[in-house]
């Protein structure tokens, strides 16, 4: 039962992020929406790892977080004309 509630909350968070991604008036809004969506999906991977007792999901979530951070830093530098 708790899994269904948590999954629906995470799905609602992803939908809100996608709405901001599509409607965002500036590129910064879109970048923040992508970063938030990756954070929410990382939380979903951690939840799956906890529910199914599969620690590989935690490893995937960690790698995904590092790649997401590097990508966001690249986008931020590009938006500031630093690249």
N, C-alpha and C positions, 0 to 999 in steps of 0.2 A: 504494500500500500504506500509506504513512504517513497519507494522508488518511483512510482507513478507521479506523485506530487512533486518530487524533486525534478524529475524529467520534464514535467509540464512547466515548472518555473524556469528551468534552463532554456527550454524551447521558446518561452515568451521573451526571455532576455535576448535570445538570438534574433527573434523577429523584430524586436524594437531596434536592435543594432542594424539590421538590414534596412529598416525604414529610414533610419538616419543616414545610412550609406547612400540610399537612392535619392533622398530629398535634401541632403546636406547642401547648403548654399555655397560653402567654401571647401577648398581642398583639405583644410585643417579639420573640418567637421568630419569629412569622409575618412581621414586618417585615424582620428580618434574612434570612429565607429568600427573600423577594421580592427584596431587594437583591442577594443572592448569585446568584439565578437571572438577574437582569438582567446582572450582571457576566459570568456564564458565557455568556449569549447574545451579549453584546458581543464576547467572545473568539471565538465562533463566526463572527460577522460579519467580524471581522478575518481569521480563517482563510480564509473564503470569498473575501475580497478578495485575499488573497495567492495562493491557489491559482488563481483564474480571472483574475488580473491586471485586476480591475475595481475601480478606485479609488472608485467610487460607494459600495461597501460600507463603505469606511472613513469616508466622510462620514456615511452613515447611522448607523454605530456611534458616531461622535462626537456627533451630535445625540441619539441614544438615551441616551447616557451623561449628557448634560447634563439631559435631561428626567427621567431616573431619579434623578439627584442632587437635583433640585428637588422631586420627588415624595417622596423619602425624608425630606428636611428638613421638608416639610409634615406627613408622618405623625408624625415625631418631635415636632414642636411640638404636634400635636394630642394625642399620648399624654401629654405633660407638661402638658396643659391650658393651653397658652400661646396658643392661638388663640381 
